[in-house]
Amino acid sequence: MNGVILAGWVVLGLAMLVAEVVGLFSGGRFPTLGDVLSFLMRSRVGRWFVLICWVWLGWHVFVRSGLPGF
């Protein structure tokens, strides 16, 4: 089961990397991750959305996969 979860994270990371490379070489037709974050950070709702996403990611990556027994 852990292998499937790890493979899912790897696929997600590779998809983000591919999207970033496509955004960099598309001449502005496809936004990069920085463009998307800049757009989201313009409004209060967008900033809350980014914060909630960071908390969710931190919980699932760092807290739930912490040391056994803690």
Secondary structure, DSSP 8 states (H G I E B T S, - for coil): -HHHHHHHHHHHHHHHHHHHHHHHHTTTSS--HHHHHHHHTTSHHHHHHHHHHHHHHHIIIIITTS-TT-
